[in-house]
Amino acid sequence: MSKSLIFAAVLAMAFPASIAQADNLKLTSLDWPPYSGKGLEDNGSSAKTVKKLLAAAGHSVSFDFFPWNRAVAEGLGNPEYVGYFPEYYSTALDAEKSKDGKCLFSNSFGSSPVGFVQQSNAPVKWTSYDDLKKLNVGVVSGYVNEERFDAMVADGSLKVQKVTADVLNIRKIAKGRLDLAVIDSNVLNYLLKADKSLTKLADKVEMNSKLLKEHGLHICFPNTETGKSARASFNKALMAN
């Protein structure tokens, strides 16, 4: 065996594969413009930020895009990937705070203003979560929205209609089939301008004046040595920039 091969073998024994292969990272995401998407410039604003920060930490990175629930499953369960993004923080998902949590959350690298889309000619005034019980509210399946809101959905005290994409909720709102639907305001603005099937609906829908929450955006790393190492690198680069 050559000296170079012996040296490589020693390195492989000295450092776990998760560290030795850390220069090339793969993350999953979803088509969620303007933040992420296969067809977006730089794969979206969040992807651009993540790639820049990981590059500053000495890592190259590539992204694979899936429907949201699959992006989560692949990012956490497939060893080919080191996590997924962008995710909202949730105590229930936090592996360091919940026994059922599976995420090691990075520090926040961006923000997402989340509220409701409504019909322009039928604005909704709500002050408490109890007000929402009387309304037909749409959500996207698998999305974290806001902790109290999601808890009410989970325990059945708030009935919602679930779809697989924001576009579907926007169409339902425009047709008067929902009173409100949870959405990020930047996503709504982007879709109304960029999606040809929605541009004609731009005068029929608008954001409700009251936000649910201004979320931070995070990478969710799996609770493994690989995930811990990748999170540490990302957070270090984020603090330095």
Backbone bond lengths (Angstrom), bond angles and torsions (degrees), N, CA, C in turn:
res aa  C-N    CA-C-N  psi(-1)  N-CA   C-N-CA  omega(-1)  CA-C   N-CA-C  phi
1 M - - - 1.471 - - 1.532 108.77 -
2 S 1.340 116.34 135.84 1.455 120.39 -178.63 1.518 110.42 -70.98
3 K 1.362 114.85 161.34 1.458 119.75 179.05 1.532 111.24 -60.05
4 S 1.362 116.01 -38.21 1.466 118.91 -178.82 1.522 111.48 -65.39
5 L 1.342 116.67 -38.74 1.453 119.96 179.18 1.524 110.91 -68.98
6 I 1.355 115.80 -39.47 1.456 119.88 177.55 1.521 110.06 -61.26
7 F 1.345 116.04 -43.51 1.460 120.73 -179.50 1.535 110.69 -62.88
8 A 1.334 116.15 -41.84 1.460 120.65 179.29 1.522 110.80 -63.54
9 A 1.345 115.34 -39.20 1.465 119.42 179.66 1.520 111.01 -65.70
10 V 1.337 115.96 -40.06 1.459 120.35 177.90 1.528 110.62 -62.54
11 L 1.338 116.54 -42.69 1.456 120.24 178.63 1.521 111.46 -61.76
12 A 1.323 115.88 -42.58 1.455 120.55 -178.92 1.515 111.05 -62.93
13 M 1.360 116.77 -34.75 1.461 120.39 178.39 1.526 111.35 -75.70
14 A 1.325 115.17 -34.46 1.467 119.21 -175.61 1.526 112.47 -76.05
15 F 1.352 115.80 -30.29 1.457 119.80 -177.36 1.514 109.40 -122.20
16 P 1.312 119.13 131.42 1.450 121.50 177.63 1.519 110.88 -58.73
17 A 1.335 116.13 156.69 1.459 120.29 179.96 1.516 111.55 -56.97
18 S 1.342 116.57 -33.87 1.452 120.16 -179.26 1.516 112.09 -61.79
19 I 1.301 116.92 -30.53 1.463 120.64 179.00 1.526 110.67 -88.94
20 A 1.313 116.39 -43.90 1.459 120.34 -177.30 1.513 111.86 -61.29
21 Q 1.364 117.40 -31.89 1.447 121.03 -177.96 1.524 112.52 -98.88
22 A 1.322 116.62 12.56 1.465 119.99 -172.25 1.520 113.29 -70.17
23 D 1.365 117.50 -14.28 1.458 119.12 -179.78 1.522 111.92 -64.70
24 N 1.322 117.71 -28.19 1.456 122.02 -178.24 1.532 109.18 -118.13
25 L 1.319 115.94 106.09 1.457 121.04 -176.54 1.523 110.60 -110.40
26 K 1.331 115.50 146.00 1.457 121.13 175.79 1.526 108.88 -123.86
27 L 1.322 115.29 133.76 1.455 122.13 179.13 1.528 109.64 -125.47
28 T 1.305 116.13 151.97 1.452 120.02 172.90 1.520 109.86 -101.19
29 S 1.318 114.66 156.24 1.456 121.09 176.03 1.526 107.71 -154.68
30 L 1.330 115.67 -170.05 1.452 121.64 -179.21 1.510 109.77 -131.96
31 D 1.318 116.54 167.44 1.459 120.48 172.61 1.523 107.48 -81.52
32 W 1.323 115.68 100.46 1.461 122.87 -175.99 1.530 108.21 -141.27
33 P 1.336 115.40 68.04 1.464 118.94 -177.65 1.519 111.61 -65.93
34 P 1.341 118.03 144.74 1.472 126.87 8.86 1.533 114.42 -90.91
35 Y 1.326 117.91 7.08 1.460 120.52 -173.43 1.526 113.26 -79.80
36 S 1.322 117.27 -40.94 1.462 120.18 -176.72 1.521 110.03 -154.45
37 G 1.325 115.84 150.49 1.463 119.35 178.46 1.514 111.63 165.57
38 K 1.308 115.47 143.49 1.462 121.36 -177.46 1.518 112.39 -62.47
39 G 1.332 116.95 -36.25 1.457 120.06 -175.52 1.508 115.01 -93.81
40 L 1.330 118.00 4.83 1.461 121.29 -178.83 1.523 111.74 -88.20
41 E 1.321 116.28 154.45 1.457 120.66 174.18 1.528 109.44 -60.37
42 D 1.319 116.43 128.96 1.470 122.79 -176.85 1.526 112.19 59.31
43 N 1.337 116.37 19.82 1.474 122.07 -177.64 1.521 113.21 64.00
44 G 1.344 116.89 19.31 1.459 120.98 176.66 1.519 112.78 103.10
45 S 1.326 115.93 163.83 1.465 121.08 -174.57 1.527 112.43 -65.49
46 S 1.328 118.16 -39.07 1.466 120.62 179.11 1.520 110.86 -69.05
47 A 1.328 116.27 -43.90 1.462 120.22 179.24 1.528 110.79 -61.49
48 K 1.318 116.12 -39.44 1.473 120.02 178.99 1.525 110.77 -61.98
49 T 1.336 116.50 -43.55 1.462 120.81 179.32 1.519 111.61 -65.38
50 V 1.336 116.37 -46.04 1.468 120.87 179.83 1.521 110.71 -60.46
51 K 1.309 117.03 -44.58 1.466 121.04 -178.78 1.533 110.79 -64.06
52 K 1.332 116.29 -41.50 1.465 120.72 179.46 1.525 111.10 -62.80
53 L 1.327 116.80 -44.23 1.458 120.55 -177.43 1.525 111.72 -69.59
54 L 1.318 117.57 -40.68 1.463 119.72 178.19 1.520 111.34 -68.32
55 A 1.334 116.57 -33.46 1.466 119.55 175.41 1.521 110.28 -64.15
56 A 1.336 116.48 -39.25 1.464 120.60 177.71 1.517 111.45 -64.11
57 A 1.354 115.93 -25.68 1.463 120.71 178.57 1.529 111.82 -89.73
58 G 1.338 116.19 3.51 1.461 119.78 176.74 1.512 115.28 91.55
59 H 1.340 117.39 14.88 1.452 121.16 -178.40 1.524 111.49 -113.57
60 S 1.309 116.84 139.01 1.452 119.99 164.39 1.518 106.97 -87.72
61 V 1.319 117.04 154.82 1.465 119.80 -175.71 1.516 109.71 -144.82
62 S 1.313 115.97 145.01 1.454 122.13 173.30 1.512 109.05 -131.68
63 F 1.325 115.72 157.93 1.458 120.88 -174.89 1.527 110.50 -124.80
64 D 1.312 116.35 142.33 1.456 122.71 169.47 1.520 107.56 -119.71
65 F 1.334 116.28 135.99 1.457 121.52 -173.76 1.524 111.12 -109.99
66 F 1.334 115.08 132.11 1.458 122.84 -177.43 1.527 109.27 -137.81
67 P 1.342 118.44 166.72 1.468 118.83 164.86 1.520 109.15 -56.34
68 W 1.340 116.76 151.45 1.458 121.72 -167.19 1.520 113.97 -53.43
69 N 1.323 117.60 -51.98 1.465 119.07 -175.97 1.522 111.92 -61.02
70 R 1.335 116.54 -35.76 1.463 119.08 177.42 1.527 110.66 -72.73
71 A 1.334 117.16 -37.09 1.467 120.19 177.64 1.524 110.49 -58.01
72 V 1.335 116.49 -41.54 1.460 121.58 178.35 1.526 110.30 -65.37
73 A 1.335 116.19 -47.89 1.466 120.42 -177.39 1.523 111.62 -63.20
74 E 1.323 117.04 -43.47 1.470 120.70 -179.57 1.526 110.59 -69.70
75 G 1.325 116.37 -43.02 1.462 120.39 -177.34 1.510 113.27 -62.43
76 L 1.327 116.75 -32.60 1.460 120.47 -178.50 1.522 113.32 -98.22
77 G 1.334 117.41 -27.58 1.457 119.57 -171.85 1.504 116.79 -108.59
78 N 1.318 117.39 -15.91 1.460 121.23 -178.89 1.532 108.76 -99.79
79 P 1.333 118.28 117.64 1.468 120.06 -176.75 1.528 114.12 -64.76
80 E 1.328 116.40 -8.12 1.463 119.90 175.06 1.521 111.04 -67.40
81 Y 1.341 115.35 -24.51 1.464 121.01 -176.47 1.527 111.25 -111.65
82 V 1.333 114.81 156.61 1.457 120.26 -179.42 1.529 111.50 -111.56
83 G 1.346 116.91 11.77 1.447 120.65 177.80 1.511 112.06 147.54
84 Y 1.355 115.27 -174.32 1.463 120.46 177.75 1.529 109.36 -141.64
85 F 1.312 115.55 164.66 1.466 122.71 -179.36 1.526 108.84 -159.03
86 P 1.334 119.33 166.66 1.457 126.78 -13.06 1.527 110.24 -85.03
87 E 1.288 116.48 141.09 1.459 122.32 -178.82 1.520 109.50 -122.38
88 Y 1.336 115.92 145.33 1.459 121.49 171.44 1.524 108.49 -84.44
89 Y 1.325 115.11 147.63 1.457 117.88 177.13 1.522 110.66 -69.74
90 S 1.312 115.45 139.02 1.457 122.57 175.39 1.518 108.58 -146.73
91 T 1.326 116.78 129.23 1.463 120.46 177.97 1.520 110.86 -57.82
92 A 1.337 116.63 -37.66 1.465 120.75 -178.30 1.523 112.17 -64.58
93 L 1.335 116.92 -27.75 1.465 120.96 179.86 1.525 112.59 -89.86
94 D 1.319 117.20 -14.88 1.460 122.46 -171.92 1.533 110.85 -75.91
95 A 1.324 115.96 113.09 1.467 121.14 -178.29 1.520 112.33 -64.44
96 E 1.322 117.25 -19.74 1.458 121.35 -178.45 1.533 112.54 -92.56
97 K 1.340 116.60 -5.35 1.464 119.67 -178.27 1.522 113.57 -129.94
98 S 1.316 117.10 -12.19 1.459 120.59 -178.90 1.519 109.76 -134.18
99 K 1.325 116.56 135.93 1.467 119.97 -178.48 1.518 112.04 -66.02
100 D 1.335 117.41 -22.30 1.457 121.01 178.37 1.529 112.41 -98.12
101 G 1.331 116.63 -2.74 1.453 120.11 -178.35 1.518 112.71 -72.22
102 K 1.319 116.57 145.39 1.462 121.30 -177.71 1.522 113.02 -121.00
103 C 1.333 117.69 -2.85 1.462 121.15 -174.78 1.529 112.64 -101.76
104 L 1.313 115.03 135.42 1.464 121.69 161.50 1.518 105.17 -98.33
105 F 1.325 116.65 105.99 1.455 120.36 -174.52 1.526 111.71 -79.51
106 S 1.327 115.18 133.00 1.460 119.57 169.92 1.516 108.51 -71.91
107 N 1.325 116.34 168.32 1.451 119.99 167.51 1.535 108.16 -64.69
108 S 1.320 116.08 160.27 1.463 120.30 -177.57 1.527 111.19 -72.35
109 F 1.350 115.60 134.18 1.465 120.08 178.63 1.536 112.02 -114.29
110 G 1.318 117.39 5.45 1.461 121.05 -179.89 1.511 109.81 -175.64
111 S 1.331 117.25 -174.35 1.460 120.23 -179.18 1.517 111.31 -139.02
112 S 1.324 114.84 158.63 1.466 122.74 -176.46 1.517 109.15 -141.31
113 P 1.354 118.38 110.58 1.469 121.20 178.57 1.532 110.34 -81.54
114 V 1.319 116.84 112.42 1.468 121.92 -174.18 1.529 110.32 -109.09
115 G 1.315 114.50 128.94 1.461 120.83 177.35 1.512 109.69 -150.78
116 F 1.331 116.29 -140.39 1.457 120.91 -177.73 1.523 110.85 -126.50
117 V 1.315 116.13 141.43 1.455 121.18 166.56 1.526 107.22 -91.40
118 Q 1.327 115.62 143.01 1.461 121.07 -177.50 1.529 109.45 -140.59
119 Q 1.326 116.88 169.51 1.452 120.79 173.77 1.525 109.50 -71.95
120 S 1.313 117.04 136.03 1.465 120.88 -179.11 1.522 111.57 -61.90
121 N 1.335 116.52 -35.57 1.472 119.49 -177.90 1.524 112.94 -92.55
122 A 1.336 116.63 6.81 1.469 119.91 177.65 1.521 110.09 -143.49
123 P 1.338 116.93 61.52 1.468 120.31 -178.81 1.520 111.75 -63.37
124 V 1.322 115.02 147.67 1.466 121.18 -177.09 1.524 109.38 -109.75
125 K 1.318 116.16 131.36 1.466 120.89 173.95 1.523 107.92 -105.95
126 W 1.333 115.77 119.54 1.461 119.23 177.67 1.525 108.61 -136.16
127 T 1.311 115.76 143.26 1.464 120.31 -178.64 1.525 112.05 -120.53
128 S 1.336 116.69 -24.93 1.459 120.47 -179.79 1.520 109.56 -132.65
129 Y 1.319 115.27 163.23 1.456 119.70 178.85 1.525 111.28 -66.31
130 D 1.325 117.14 -26.55 1.460 119.90 176.77 1.527 111.30 -63.18
131 D 1.335 116.79 -29.85 1.464 120.36 177.69 1.529 111.22 -62.13
132 L 1.330 116.42 -30.09 1.463 120.78 -176.97 1.529 112.27 -73.13
133 K 1.336 116.58 -19.51 1.462 120.22 -178.60 1.525 112.18 -63.89
134 K 1.325 116.27 -25.14 1.459 121.19 -177.37 1.525 112.43 -88.23
135 L 1.330 117.10 -1.43 1.457 121.23 -172.28 1.531 112.29 -112.88
136 N 1.323 115.15 158.00 1.459 121.07 171.91 1.526 107.73 -89.40
137 V 1.328 115.58 110.69 1.464 121.49 -173.55 1.521 110.18 -116.85
138 G 1.320 116.23 134.79 1.461 121.65 178.82 1.518 111.84 -104.68
139 V 1.314 116.06 146.05 1.469 122.58 174.70 1.525 108.44 -137.13
140 V 1.326 115.64 164.76 1.460 121.42 173.07 1.522 108.04 -97.22
141 S 1.309 116.59 127.55 1.465 121.88 -177.62 1.519 111.35 -58.32
142 G 1.342 115.62 130.88 1.456 121.03 177.14 1.510 115.43 91.16
143 Y 1.336 117.65 -13.18 1.460 120.22 -179.49 1.534 110.66 -78.48
144 V 1.324 116.11 141.62 1.467 121.58 164.41 1.520 106.50 -80.35
145 N 1.326 117.30 132.45 1.463 120.62 -178.42 1.530 111.55 -111.62
146 E 1.315 116.28 -66.76 1.464 123.51 175.83 1.519 105.57 -160.92
147 E 1.311 117.46 141.26 1.458 120.01 -165.72 1.529 113.78 -59.68
148 R 1.329 118.14 -46.14 1.462 118.74 -179.26 1.527 110.61 -68.23
149 F 1.318 116.53 -42.60 1.467 121.77 177.86 1.527 110.02 -57.86
150 D 1.344 116.71 -48.32 1.462 120.74 -178.68 1.524 112.16 -65.93
151 A 1.334 117.15 -34.15 1.457 120.48 177.63 1.526 110.65 -66.11
152 M 1.313 117.26 -38.28 1.458 121.26 178.25 1.522 111.43 -68.43
153 V 1.318 116.36 -34.91 1.469 119.84 174.32 1.522 109.96 -65.85
154 A 1.332 116.05 -43.81 1.464 121.08 -176.89 1.525 112.53 -64.72
155 D 1.339 117.12 -37.53 1.467 118.53 -177.63 1.530 112.71 -90.49
156 G 1.328 116.47 1.79 1.455 120.50 175.00 1.508 115.55 85.13
157 S 1.342 117.72 1.02 1.459 119.64 -179.77 1.530 112.05 -77.15
158 L 1.328 116.14 -15.17 1.464 121.34 175.30 1.526 107.82 -126.79
159 K 1.318 116.23 117.05 1.454 121.36 -179.55 1.531 108.98 -88.72
160 V 1.317 115.97 132.27 1.459 120.13 179.21 1.529 110.04 -133.54
161 Q 1.325 114.72 160.96 1.454 121.38 172.43 1.527 107.68 -104.66
162 K 1.333 115.97 129.86 1.456 120.79 -175.93 1.523 111.07 -104.11
163 V 1.336 115.40 138.39 1.463 122.26 174.03 1.525 107.95 -130.29
164 T 1.316 116.26 177.48 1.463 120.41 -177.21 1.521 113.89 -99.23
165 A 1.343 118.53 -7.08 1.466 120.30 -177.18 1.521 110.64 -156.57
166 D 1.330 116.74 150.21 1.458 122.52 179.34 1.522 111.92 -58.11
167 V 1.331 117.00 -36.69 1.467 121.70 -178.13 1.528 110.59 -54.76
168 L 1.319 116.64 -41.01 1.458 120.96 -177.78 1.521 111.66 -65.81
169 N 1.326 116.59 -38.49 1.468 120.00 177.75 1.525 111.53 -67.81
170 I 1.325 117.33 -38.59 1.465 120.32 178.67 1.523 110.18 -61.12
171 R 1.322 116.28 -43.12 1.471 120.08 178.48 1.523 111.34 -63.61
172 K 1.337 116.38 -40.39 1.466 119.96 178.80 1.530 111.12 -63.83
173 I 1.316 116.75 -40.90 1.465 120.71 177.97 1.526 109.77 -62.26
174 A 1.311 117.34 -46.98 1.464 121.25 -178.26 1.517 112.09 -60.36
175 K 1.332 116.74 -32.53 1.464 121.52 -179.51 1.530 112.65 -88.48
176 G 1.342 117.13 -0.63 1.446 120.86 178.66 1.519 114.37 77.21
177 R 1.328 116.83 19.09 1.467 120.62 -179.36 1.528 111.92 -87.86
178 L 1.317 116.92 -11.08 1.457 123.32 174.62 1.524 108.43 -135.46
179 D 1.332 116.07 152.01 1.463 120.26 173.55 1.524 110.96 -84.75
180 L 1.341 115.62 -41.10 1.457 122.68 -179.01 1.526 108.85 -144.20
181 A 1.321 116.50 155.97 1.462 121.42 171.48 1.519 108.00 -145.20
182 V 1.324 116.44 135.99 1.461 121.39 -178.25 1.525 109.77 -69.93
183 I 1.332 116.02 133.86 1.463 120.21 179.43 1.527 109.29 -162.28
184 D 1.306 115.98 154.37 1.462 122.93 171.15 1.533 107.87 -79.59
185 S 1.312 117.38 134.51 1.467 120.24 -175.66 1.526 112.33 -64.73
186 N 1.330 117.81 -33.96 1.460 120.15 177.72 1.523 111.35 -68.33
187 V 1.333 115.85 -36.01 1.467 120.21 176.59 1.522 109.88 -64.54
188 L 1.329 116.97 -45.85 1.461 120.47 178.96 1.520 111.17 -58.53
189 N 1.315 117.54 -49.29 1.461 121.08 -179.08 1.521 111.65 -59.69
190 Y 1.335 115.96 -41.88 1.463 119.78 179.97 1.529 110.84 -64.81
191 L 1.315 116.72 -49.22 1.464 120.48 -175.60 1.526 112.01 -63.28
192 L 1.322 117.24 -37.69 1.461 120.06 -179.63 1.521 112.04 -66.83
193 K 1.321 116.95 -24.28 1.461 121.08 178.91 1.527 112.73 -93.36
194 A 1.331 116.77 -35.52 1.463 120.61 -170.09 1.525 114.87 -99.55
195 D 1.311 117.97 -27.13 1.466 121.14 -177.13 1.534 108.89 -90.88
196 K 1.329 116.03 113.76 1.465 120.68 -174.90 1.520 112.63 -60.71
197 S 1.333 116.29 -27.95 1.462 118.98 179.94 1.526 112.00 -75.31
198 L 1.338 116.68 -12.66 1.468 120.60 -176.74 1.525 113.68 -110.51
199 T 1.336 117.96 -18.48 1.469 120.00 -175.06 1.528 111.67 -57.65
200 K 1.336 116.43 -35.51 1.471 119.97 -179.60 1.533 112.44 -72.50
201 L 1.341 115.67 -10.14 1.467 120.20 179.96 1.529 112.23 -99.59
202 A 1.342 116.44 0.90 1.470 120.62 -171.79 1.521 113.09 -59.09
203 D 1.342 116.97 -31.05 1.465 119.17 -179.19 1.527 112.48 -87.35
204 K 1.327 116.35 -2.19 1.455 120.68 -178.08 1.530 113.49 -99.60
205 V 1.344 116.72 -15.69 1.468 119.90 -176.68 1.525 110.31 -130.57
206 E 1.331 115.23 158.94 1.461 121.95 179.35 1.517 108.79 -160.71
207 M 1.327 115.79 166.20 1.462 119.72 174.24 1.517 110.49 -78.56
208 N 1.323 115.28 139.42 1.458 121.08 170.59 1.531 108.28 -65.54
209 S 1.327 116.57 148.74 1.472 120.47 -174.60 1.528 113.58 -70.84
210 K 1.339 118.34 -16.94 1.464 121.48 -176.02 1.532 109.53 -106.03
211 L 1.326 117.21 123.00 1.461 121.44 177.08 1.521 111.28 -81.35
212 L 1.334 115.59 150.39 1.458 120.55 169.06 1.519 110.12 -76.88
213 K 1.347 115.44 -48.65 1.465 119.06 -177.39 1.526 110.39 -170.01
214 E 1.327 116.27 146.64 1.468 122.40 169.60 1.524 106.19 -94.59
215 H 1.318 115.75 104.54 1.456 120.91 -176.00 1.530 111.69 -88.17
216 G 1.334 115.39 147.83 1.446 120.18 164.27 1.524 109.08 -81.22
217 L 1.322 116.79 155.49 1.463 121.88 176.93 1.527 108.70 -106.51
218 H 1.329 116.18 135.71 1.461 122.12 -173.70 1.528 111.03 -135.23
219 I 1.327 115.57 159.15 1.459 121.13 162.56 1.521 106.90 -91.33
220 C 1.313 116.04 137.00 1.462 121.49 174.25 1.526 107.49 -101.57
221 F 1.315 116.36 110.38 1.462 122.17 177.49 1.523 109.68 -96.31
222 P 1.333 118.05 146.26 1.472 119.32 176.78 1.524 110.78 -67.57
223 N 1.312 116.39 153.39 1.462 122.27 -178.26 1.526 109.79 -81.91
224 T 1.341 115.18 68.26 1.460 123.58 -179.52 1.522 108.10 -134.43
225 E 1.316 116.38 172.02 1.468 119.17 176.54 1.521 110.74 -62.21
226 T 1.340 116.97 -38.58 1.466 121.07 176.72 1.521 110.04 -61.09
227 G 1.333 115.71 -46.14 1.454 119.63 -179.76 1.516 112.58 -63.26
228 K 1.320 116.77 -42.00 1.467 120.84 179.30 1.522 111.05 -62.63
229 S 1.342 116.18 -42.37 1.456 120.82 -179.68 1.523 111.18 -65.17
230 A 1.347 116.15 -44.87 1.464 120.25 -179.27 1.524 110.84 -66.08
231 R 1.328 117.34 -39.55 1.459 120.22 178.81 1.523 110.79 -63.93
232 A 1.315 116.77 -43.04 1.463 119.93 179.86 1.525 110.91 -60.47
233 S 1.323 117.33 -41.91 1.465 120.97 178.63 1.517 111.24 -63.88
234 F 1.335 115.94 -44.60 1.461 119.91 -178.67 1.525 111.27 -64.62
235 N 1.324 116.91 -47.75 1.460 119.94 -178.49 1.527 112.27 -63.19
236 K 1.326 116.10 -36.57 1.467 119.94 178.10 1.518 110.36 -63.32
237 A 1.324 116.35 -44.19 1.466 120.01 178.99 1.527 110.85 -66.72
238 L 1.333 117.62 -37.54 1.457 121.68 179.75 1.525 110.29 -63.78
239 M 1.318 117.89 -41.72 1.460 121.14 179.65 1.520 112.14 -67.37
240 A 1.333 116.08 -28.52 1.462 120.03 -177.36 1.522 112.49 -82.81
241 N 1.338 117.06 -12.93 1.463 120.16 -176.60 1.535 111.56 -108.13
